[in-house]
């Protein structure tokens, strides 16, 4: 009797579930076939923004045009430094083909540049890029301009230059930074300076390297940043071993210990009968190309003997003077 009751209950439950399934299927059929939504493809992103493109500065050997410059400011009686939205005057007007809407880069040439890190000697002179101005009013021999963007304070006497449009390299899917990467055999140089004279630039920092057009460097090239093993740190270890190989006077009078230290290197010879192997001797014979990879950079702007680059990845601290190599 109990078996028949159980069988009957299971039959009722099965019929109930079948009815629910049939209703759900018919409702789904009434709504039509589900629509497959494809994700919108993402466009490649720019690696750097406007600040890094037009405010990075550069080191060049060719001369710069000094004809056009800032000669006045609407508020020159009130201040010396000018920034975004201030109105200035330049000594170029309709006589030089200037039109409303023209945009100029504002630059400030600095001193001639050489570096103890570079083997090239004279690299050129550093040009600081301090902002951009847009022409708002044109007269015969002068024009009024409005500061469109400022990377630093703009001063009377700063030069204005037509600047070609610069394109940022695109973000790429790249493998993890290989800290054991072998040398590529391509041109190599040094980080000779960093923007704002930083001596320990980090990720996204702008630096200048002594690799340029003469080294076949191109816009968008990737550079490996490295230094030789055991060199380049701001702090250095002592030249001698940290622990003496032998020390006397610390053993007891009765229980004499061994006259050697467990903290120093091995002794030469198959039976340890020679002198201790020092750290310096342990490095003898190793490959000269062994190196410490500390980061990666991408070229933004190429000049004759130098290039402006942005650091994109770091594996350790980076210093001016570190090596760079084209990948």
Secondary structure, 3 states (H helix, E strand, C coil): CHHHHHHHHHHHHHHHHHHHHHHHHHHHHHHCCCCCCCCCCCCCCECCCHHHHHCCCEEECCCCCCCCEEEEECCCCCCCCECCCCEEEECCCHHHCCCCCCEEEEEEEEEEEECCCCCCCEEEEEEEEEEEEEEEEECCCCEEEEEEEECCCECCCCEEECCCCCCCCECCCCCCCCCCCCCCCCCEEEEEEEHHHCCCCCCCCEEEECCCHHHCCCCCCEEEEEEECCCCCCCCCCCCCCCCCCCCCCCCCCCCCCCCCCCCCCECCCCCCCCECCHHHHCCCCCCCCEEEEEEEEEEEECCCCEEEEEEEECCCCCCCCEEEEC
